[in-house]
Amino acid sequence: MAIDERARHQLYLRLEEHLGPEAATTLMEHLPPTGWAEVATKRDLDQLRAITKSDLDHVAAVLKADIERTTEALRAELHKTISTHTVVIVFATMATSIASVFAAAQLH
């Protein structure tokens, strides 16, 4: 049996007759607004907690794997860039040194 607002109001009026307005209000405030079928049990919450933890563990594992792949790719790109720049610097230094030797030889 679905409980609608009309039925709830009638219950309140009956309680008010027998208990008084303050006690009737207090008692009605302790009832769920949509019926007991909609209230979660401790078992419901435990199952939800387990599923949520499992989902979060999966997301964490996927995120960790993504970070590791990205880090490895970044490391490889950085290594390549540093190697290229090192070669350029070495050859530029050698060319400058050779040019300096020839310039010095021309002066003598």
C-alpha positions in Angstrom: 0.0 0.0 0.0 1.5 3.3 -1.1 1.3 6.1 1.4 0.4 9.4 0.0 0.2 12.8 1.7 -3.5 12.5 2.4 -2.9 9.2 4.3 0.0 10.8 6.2 -2.1 13.7 7.1 -5.0 11.5 8.4 -2.5 9.5 10.5 -1.2 12.8 11.9 -4.7 13.9 12.8 -5.4 10.6 14.6 -2.1 10.8 16.5 -2.9 14.4 17.4 -6.2 13.3 18.9 -4.6 10.7 21.1 -1.2 12.1 21.8 -1.5 15.9 21.3 0.1 18.1 18.6 3.7 18.1 19.9 3.9 14.3 20.3 2.1 13.7 17.0 4.5 16.0 15.2 7.6 14.3 16.8 6.3 10.9 15.9 5.6 11.9 12.3 9.0 13.4 11.9 10.5 10.0 12.7 8.7 8.4 9.8 10.4 8.2 6.4 8.8 10.5 3.8 8.3 7.8 1.2 7.8 4.6 3.1 10.1 2.0 4.5 10.7 0.4 1.1 12.8 3.4 0.2 15.0 3.4 3.3 18.5 1.9 2.8 19.5 -0.8 5.2 23.0 -1.4 6.7 23.4 -4.3 4.3 22.5 -1.9 1.4 25.1 0.5 2.6 27.7 -2.2 3.0 27.1 -3.5 -0.5 27.3 0.0 -1.9 30.5 0.7 0.1 32.1 -2.5 -1.3 31.1 -1.7 -4.9 32.3 1.9 -4.6 35.6 0.8 -3.1 36.1 -1.7 -6.0 35.3 1.0 -8.5 37.7 3.4 -6.9 40.4 0.8 -6.8 39.9 0.1 -10.5 40.1 3.9 -11.3 43.2 4.2 -9.2 44.9 1.3 -11.0 44.0 2.7 -14.4 45.2 6.2 -13.4 48.5 4.8 -12.1 49.1 2.9 -15.3 48.4 6.1 -17.3 50.8 8.1 -15.2 53.5 5.5 -15.6 53.0 5.4 -19.4 53.1 9.2 -19.6 56.1 9.4 -17.4 58.0 6.8 -19.5 57.1 8.6 -22.7 58.2 11.9 -21.2 61.5 10.4 -20.0 62.2 9.0 -23.5 61.4 12.3 -25.1 63.6 14.2 -22.6 66.5 11.7 -23.2 66.2 12.2 -27.0 66.1 16.0 -26.7 69.1 16.1 -24.3 71.1 13.7 -26.5 70.4 15.9 -29.6 71.3 19.1 -27.8 74.5 17.5 -26.4 75.6 16.5 -29.9 74.8 20.0 -31.2 76.8 21.6 -28.4 79.8 19.2 -28.8 80.0 19.9 -32.6 79.5 23.6 -32.1 82.3 23.7 -29.5 84.6 21.7 -31.8 83.8 24.0 -34.7 84.5 27.0 -32.6 87.8 25.5 -31.3 88.9 24.6 -34.9 88.0 28.1 -36.1 90.0 29.6 -33.2 93.1 27.4 -34.1 92.9 28.5 -37.8 92.4 32.1 -36.8 95.4 31.9 -34.4 97.5 30.2 -37.2 96.6 33.0 -39.6 97.9 35.6 -37.1 101.4 34.0 -37.0 
